[in-house]
């Protein structure tokens, strides 16, 4: 057991010792998961043959007792544990998700029991603030001087609002230009608490945006192409995904090719080469592309201009374009070097 683990364990034991009644120790231990999984008010009530409301009242009273004991320095083991947590939080941006803090404190992936212990200590520690998990927020702990739970949630909401208004992912530097924080790392720490946000490759966006939170192969293809900013062969896309930091990246070349064909966001513009439709590329044969160009122009175009415009949306040889222009059923030569629709 490392030194941090010993100090935290002593703090938990010392805190429980100030609770005199065994039933109350049982309630608080089960509510925080100090003896295993965290239990609900109903589960504890059924075990003790009391109502859910009575369990809630007892839990509240126990926590008030612990808070008073902590403020009056009656738990001597608590101060060293609080110091460890505050020191690590300072390095992490003054606030952090509970699991991330626990991992840092223990120097490895912390167990559920270890996370529960830190959450228990932080709940009544005068130097710490606890943000409870909800649909919008991850369970987190902050330094009390940085603000209470409401203040921290308001900071999270402010960042979410800015990104939502921007309508596209933002870097920490971009957010820093719009916010008043001492360092971009503090913004990162606050943003990580939100369940509504996700980040990828240094940019933050709404978790529902595939550009920062790709959930399937198609989304990952989109992220790779958007980051690459130019058309890619499907085998190159597969390679990029395998070398990425995506959670699931073991994909086959065939799977990538199959998904590229199905999604309208991707356009085949050459032999195995795909681009994003948002870049202006359109589906269709070379003849259909030429037809569209001539229809839009509403006048004959020179052979060079047609080739130039086709190459903007297709990775093909110039001879392929010229060959399609020779289709007299579709195109008519109006002079030596100009064409129109037949």
Secondary structure as the mmCIF struct_conf table of DSSP 4:
data_model
#
loop_
_struct_conf.conf_type_id
_struct_conf.id
_struct_conf.beg_label_comp_id
_struct_conf.beg_label_asym_id
_struct_conf.beg_label_seq_id
_struct_conf.end_label_comp_id
_struct_conf.end_label_asym_id
_struct_conf.end_label_seq_id
HELX_RH_AL_P HELX_RH_AL_P1 UNK A 3 UNK A 17
TURN_TY1_P TURN_TY1_P1 UNK A 18 UNK A 18
HELX_RH_AL_P HELX_RH_AL_P2 UNK A 22 UNK A 32
TURN_TY1_P TURN_TY1_P2 UNK A 33 UNK A 35
BEND BEND1 UNK A 36 UNK A 37
HELX_RH_AL_P HELX_RH_AL_P3 UNK A 41 UNK A 48
TURN_TY1_P TURN_TY1_P3 UNK A 49 UNK A 49
HELX_RH_AL_P HELX_RH_AL_P4 UNK A 52 UNK A 71
TURN_TY1_P TURN_TY1_P4 UNK A 72 UNK A 73
TURN_TY1_P TURN_TY1_P5 UNK A 76 UNK A 77
HELX_RH_AL_P HELX_RH_AL_P5 UNK A 78 UNK A 92
TURN_TY1_P TURN_TY1_P6 UNK A 93 UNK A 93
BEND BEND2 UNK A 94 UNK A 94
STRN STRN1 UNK A 95 UNK A 97
HELX_RH_AL_P HELX_RH_AL_P6 UNK A 98 UNK A 106
TURN_TY1_P TURN_TY1_P7 UNK A 107 UNK A 107
BEND BEND3 UNK A 108 UNK A 108
HELX_RH_AL_P HELX_RH_AL_P7 UNK A 112 UNK A 124
TURN_TY1_P TURN_TY1_P8 UNK A 126 UNK A 127
STRN STRN2 UNK A 128 UNK A 131
BEND BEND4 UNK A 135 UNK A 136
STRN STRN3 UNK A 137 UNK A 137
STRN STRN4 UNK A 140 UNK A 143
HELX_RH_3T_P HELX_RH_3T_P1 UNK A 144 UNK A 146
HELX_RH_AL_P HELX_RH_AL_P8 UNK A 149 UNK A 166
TURN_TY1_P TURN_TY1_P9 UNK A 167 UNK A 167
BEND BEND5 UNK A 168 UNK A 168
STRN STRN5 UNK A 170 UNK A 171
HELX_RH_AL_P HELX_RH_AL_P9 UNK A 172 UNK A 178
BEND BEND6 UNK A 179 UNK A 179
BEND BEND7 UNK A 182 UNK A 182
HELX_RH_AL_P HELX_RH_AL_P10 UNK A 184 UNK A 191
TURN_TY1_P TURN_TY1_P10 UNK A 192 UNK A 193
STRN STRN6 UNK A 194 UNK A 194
BEND BEND8 UNK A 195 UNK A 196
STRN STRN7 UNK A 197 UNK A 200
TURN_TY1_P TURN_TY1_P11 UNK A 201 UNK A 202
STRN STRN8 UNK A 203 UNK A 206
TURN_TY1_P TURN_TY1_P12 UNK A 207 UNK A 208
TURN_TY1_P TURN_TY1_P13 UNK A 210 UNK A 212
BEND BEND9 UNK A 213 UNK A 213
BEND BEND10 UNK A 216 UNK A 216
HELX_RH_AL_P HELX_RH_AL_P11 UNK A 217 UNK A 228
TURN_TY1_P TURN_TY1_P14 UNK A 229 UNK A 229
BEND BEND11 UNK A 230 UNK A 230
STRN STRN9 UNK A 232 UNK A 233
HELX_RH_AL_P HELX_RH_AL_P12 UNK A 234 UNK A 242
TURN_TY1_P TURN_TY1_P15 UNK A 243 UNK A 243
BEND BEND12 UNK A 244 UNK A 244
BEND BEND13 UNK A 247 UNK A 247
HELX_RH_AL_P HELX_RH_AL_P13 UNK A 253 UNK A 262
TURN_TY1_P TURN_TY1_P16 UNK A 264 UNK A 265
STRN STRN10 UNK A 266 UNK A 270
TURN_TY1_P TURN_TY1_P17 UNK A 271 UNK A 272
STRN STRN11 UNK A 273 UNK A 276
HELX_RH_3T_P HELX_RH_3T_P2 UNK A 277 UNK A 279
TURN_TY1_P TURN_TY1_P18 UNK A 280 UNK A 280
BEND BEND14 UNK A 284 UNK A 284
HELX_RH_AL_P HELX_RH_AL_P14 UNK A 286 UNK A 297
TURN_TY1_P TURN_TY1_P19 UNK A 298 UNK A 298
BEND BEND15 UNK A 299 UNK A 299
STRN STRN12 UNK A 301 UNK A 302
HELX_RH_AL_P HELX_RH_AL_P15 UNK A 303 UNK A 313
HELX_RH_AL_P HELX_RH_AL_P16 UNK A 318 UNK A 325
TURN_TY1_P TURN_TY1_P20 UNK A 326 UNK A 326
TURN_TY1_P TURN_TY1_P21 UNK A 328 UNK A 330
STRN STRN13 UNK A 331 UNK A 333
BEND BEND16 UNK A 335 UNK A 337
STRN STRN14 UNK A 338 UNK A 341
#
